[in-house]
């Protein structure tokens, strides 16, 4: 299982529209894949642009591909400035 952290930028003027799209997309992903996503943003904006982050904990193999399909289907690129950046983190297994 892997945790996905995806960050990107959005213009403040587009934030409300994008929030509605991401919220609906995350609800659909939760229904289909059982992964409850989180949506966060940095507290400050720079030059009218906010940085947002989607977090998907404990995802199974194949979820990243399903997320890419959902993002494309939701048309998120219309509200995002620049690319989406994905980071993958794994749990650290304690040493015996």
Secondary structure, DSSP 8 states (H G I E B T S, - for coil): -EEEEEEEEEEGGGHHHHHHHHHHHHHHHHHHH---EEEEE-S--BTTEEEEEEEEEEE-TTHHHHHHHHHHHHTGGGTEEEEEEEEEEE------
